[in-house]
Amino acid sequence: MRITGIELIRYSRGITVHAGAVDWLWVRLHTDSGITGLGETYPCSDAEAGAISRELAPVLLGADPSRIDKLWADMFTAVQYHGWAGAEMRAMSAIDIALWDIAGKAAGMPIHQLLGGATRNTIPVYNTCYDHVDFHTAPVQLAGELLGMGIRAMKIWPFDPIAKRNRGNAITAEEIREGAEPLRLIKKEFGDAMQVAMEFHGYWNLPSARKIAAAIEPLDPMWLEEMLPQDNMASYRELANATRIPLTISERLMTRWGFRELLENRAASVIMPDICWCGGISEAKKIASMAETYYLPVAPHNCGGPVLHFASAHLAANLNNLFILETVRRHYLDEYRGLLTADLIPVEGMLPAPAGPGLGADLAPEVLKRPNATVSWLS
């Protein structure tokens, strides 16, 4: 079997997140056997498509798609000299997912079976609260709705507006009370029935992060995610030593080499790779195995498109050291609808392991006809 063509589908969503436009890039690898493989990355489809067109296509066209590890190494060699920690690695991630999809379809098995088999049939999830209900103004209502679905963990980021006032350089006691209020209200109403993870998007400096962590420690959040930028693991270790709350980092780290320093510095208690960014399913599995040697759990970042959602579920179904998987209610109940040939929705708060073969879903044919979908070919 050989790769005969690469189909690039840029999908413009018209959505801005954290002051930037977030588009999806879907990649379909076509083979001479008729099997296709579907991959995805985000948030900048033009940049990622450019990396595939210029750097990765020469490696892939004519190659045997079953040689996933070799192709990963060949792609990495093609981009590493001029810098790989950006669009190039996101592009490689999409290709890697597509290669695993081909492998699963060729074998007639779901991807999680090829990874070593499922360690669970249902996957624990939390909800990241990009939602029609605003956690800033109605946190109790939102938590109650999620509990009604059987979802017992959620993630919010109430300190972000405060950080943006002065780039996270200082925080007052009054501002800490302001940021902690949604967490306090949820805990007051539901106690331990709802776990609340606190996201900070890397906006804070170390002294402010210490103050915030100390102040909200009595409220017992599930974790503190990306309080600092992800570039200085020694500072993260200082923060980890200053609080008993688990630290979680980081979807913005790429490859096993990016996570090596994090693990060696004991800078986090929960490891969070993003399959669409860290190097694909292949690399996320390696990162999880590295974390397992440090007795650390993994909580994959899953806040992109519908292909990432399926790929993350396959990985989560397989991993022995899975803690919990991110999901977004607005995505799987609304935005993903009609994009793929299958849906993947939590049932009683748990996500079913996808059935496969491969990912278990393909792009719905009508998606390519939408005005916000732009298709190009490499062959």
N, C-alpha and C positions, 0 to 999 in steps of 0.2 A: 504494500500500500504506500502511495506517495501523495504528498500535498501538491495539489494542482492549482489552487487559487486561494486568495485571501479576500474575503468580503468585509468591508468596513462600513458600519452603520452608525452614523452620528445622530444621536437622539437629543434634540434640544427641548428642555423641560420648561424653560421660562421661569425658573425658580432660582432665587438667590439665598445662599446660606452663608452666614458669617462674612457678609460683605462681598461674596464672590458668586458668580454664576456657576451652577452645578449641572453639567450635562453628562449623559452616559455615552460611552462608546461600546458597541457590541461588535465582536469579531467572530466571523464564521470561517473556519478552515474547511476547504473543500478537498476531497481526495478522489483518486482515480477509481476507488471502489464504490463511490456513491455515498459513503458515510461523511457527514459533516460534524464539526465540533463547534460549540458555541462558548464564547468567553465574553468577559465584560471588564471594563475599568471606568474610572471617573476621577476627577470632576471636569477635566479640560479636554474634550474630545479631539479638538484640532491638534493639540500638542502630542497627544498619545498616538493619534493616527499618523502624524508626521514621523514619529519614531519608528513605527512599524514600517511605513513606506520606505524610509531611507535606510534604516539600520537592520531591521529584523527580517524583512521579506527575502533578501538574498540568502539568509540562513535557512529559511523555511521552505521555500519553493523547491520542489523536487525531493525533499527529505522524507524519511520514513517517520510518520507521526507517532509510532509506538515507542520510539527511542526518546522518551520524555526527558530523562536526566541528561542525556547527551545534548539534546536540543537546548535545554536550559543553560548548560555550560557554554554552548556555542553562542547563544544569544548574549550571555553575559560577557563573553570575550569580545563580541562585536561592539558593545557599548561601554565597557568599563574604562577605557583609556580616557575618554572625554567626559566621564562622569555619568553615573548610572542612577543616582539616588533622586529620581524625579520622574519625569514623563517616561523615560526609558524603562524604569522598573515597573511602572504602572502598565506600560504596554506589554512587557514580558509577562506580567501577571495575567493579563487577559488571554494571551496566547497559551499559557500554561493551563488555564482552566479549560480552554478549548481542546487541548491535547488530551486531558483526562476525560473529557466528554467523548471524544473519539474512542479512547481506549475502552471505556465502559460500554459504548454501543457495540464495538467490535466483539467484546466478550459476552455481551448480553447480560451485563451486571450493573448494578448501581456503583457509583464511584466509591462509596464508603466500603463496599465489599472488596474493591481492589486495594484500598488503603490498609486492609487487614481485617475487615469485617466490622459490623456494628457492635459497639459495647453497650448500646441502649437502643430501644425502639422508639422512645419519645425523648425529646430534648427540652430541658428546662430553659425558659426564656425570661428576659425582662423587657420592658417597653421603654424605648427612648421617646420622650414626650414632645415630638413635633406633632401637634395634635390640634383638633378643632376646639378642644378645651385647653385654656391657657393655664399652665401650672403657676404662673405668677399671680393670677387673680382668682383662680378656682382650683387650688391644689387638692382640696378634700374631695370635690366632685370628681376630678380626674382619677384620683386614687380609688374612689369608690367604684367608678365604671370599670377600671381594670380588674379590681378584685371580683367584680361581677362576672368577668370573663375567665376567672381562675388564675389571672396573672398576679403574682405576689411580689413582684419587684419592678421598680421603675427608675428612670434616670432623669434628673432635672439639672438646670444650670442657672440658678437664681442669682449667683454672684457676678455673672457676666456684665450686666449693665453697670454695675458698680466699678468693675475693672476698667471699663471703657472710658470712665470719667477722667482717669489720670494714668492710663496704661498699666494699671496694676502695681503702681509704685508705693502706695500707702492705703491703709484702710482704718476707719475710725470704729469705735465701739458701736456707735449708732448704725453705721453701715453694715457691720457684722450682724446686728440684730435684724436689719432689713433683709439681708441675703439669707439668713437662716429661717426666716418666718415661714416659707412654704414647707420646709422640712419639719419645723416645730408643729405646724397645724396638722400635717399628715400623721405624725407620730402621736399627737394628742388624740386624734380621732380613732386611729386604727392600731396603735401600738406596734407590736412585732408582726402583725398580720401582713404589713406591707414593708418590704425592704426598700430603702431609698438610696440610690447611688448618686453621688454629687460630681458633676462634670464641671471643669474649670477652663478647658480649652487652652491651657498653657498661658493664661493671661497675667499670672501673678509673679512677683519677685519672691525670694525666699523668706525674708522677714514677715511679709504680709501673709504668705501661705502658712507659716507657723502660727500666726495669730488666729487665722481662720480655723485651722485644724484644732487648735486648743479650745476655741470657743464652741465649736459644734460637736466636740467629742462626746459630751453627755447625751446628745441626741442619737448617737450610735448609727451613723449612716453606713450603708453597705460597703462603700469605698469612696476614696477621693481620687478622681481621675484627672490626670494631666494638670496638676496645679501649676507647675512650672513648664516652660518650654522644654522640649524633649532632648536638648543638646548637651546637657551637663549632668552626667549620672552621679558625680561626686556630690553635687548640690542635692540631688534627689535622695541620696543616702542620708544626708544631714536631715532632710525633712522626714524620711522614714524613721529615723532614730528619735525624732521629736514627737511622734504621735503613735498611739496604738491602733488608729484606724488604718485599714489596709490601703496602700497606694496602688493605683492601676495605671499602667503605661505600656505601649502607646501605639495606636494605629498609624502614627506618622513615622515609625521606625521601619526600615526596609532591610530585608534579608536577615539571615542568621547572624551575619557579622554585626549588623546594627543592634541586634538583641543580645549579643555576647556581652558587651560592656554592661548593659542593664542587669543581666543575671549575675555577672561577677561582682558588681558593686552592691548586690542585695538592695537594689533601689526600689523594688516593687514587690508586692505580695500577689498580684494578679497580672498576668501577661496578656496583652491585647493586640495581636496581629490582625491586619485587614488583608484578606486573601487577594483583593484587587490591587493592593499597594505593595505588599511585602515581598512579592515574587510568585504569587499564585498558590495553588493547593500544595504543590511540591514543597515550597519553602515554608509555608505555614505548618505543615506536618513536621518538618525538621525543627522549626522554632519550638513547637509544642513538645517535641521529644527532648530538646535541650532544657526546657523549663521543668520537665518531669525529673531530670537528674538533680534539680535543686528542690524537689518536692513542692513545686509551685503549680497552681492551677492556671488554666487558660480560659479567657472569655473573649471569643473572637468579635471583632468590630464588624457590624453588619448594618451599615447605614447607607448603602448605595442602592443599586438597582436590583431587579428581580433575579438576574443570573447570579449575582453575589449571594442573594438570599438562599438560593438552592445550593450553591457551592458551599456556603458556610454550614448549612444543615448537614451536608454529607460529611464534612470534616468533624463537626460536633458529634455526629452519630458515632464516629470512629474513635475519638480521642479518649483514652483512659483518664486523662487529667483535665477533662472539661469541668469548668465551674458552672457557667451559664452562657447562653447565647443572646446577643442583642437582637431585638426585632423592633419594628416601628409600625404601630397599629395603622396609622394613616397610609403607610405604604401598602401593606398586604390587603387591607380592606378597600383601598381606593386607587392609589396611583399605579400599582402593579396590574390592576384588573385589565384583562384583554391584551396584555403585552406578550404573555407566554401561553403555550398550549395547555398549561396546568397551573393550578394555584397551590400555595403552601401556606396554610393558615393554622395558628394554634388551636388546639382542641382542649378545653378545660385547662388552659394555661400551659400546655405542653405542645411542642412542635413535632409532628410526625417525622420520622426519618424518611427521606424521599425514596421512592421505589425504583427509580431508574427505568430503563438502562441508561448509563451515563448520568447526566444531570437529572434526567427524568422530565425534562421540558425543553421545548424549542421555541424560537420566536414565532408568534402567531403571524401567518402570511399577510394579513391585512395591515400589520404595523408598518411594513415597508412602504405602504401607499400613503401614509400620513404625511401632511405637509411639513411636519417638524422632524421627519426622518430623511437623512441624506445618505445615499448609498454610493460607494465607490469600490472598484475592483483592482486587485493586483494579481498578475499571473505571469 
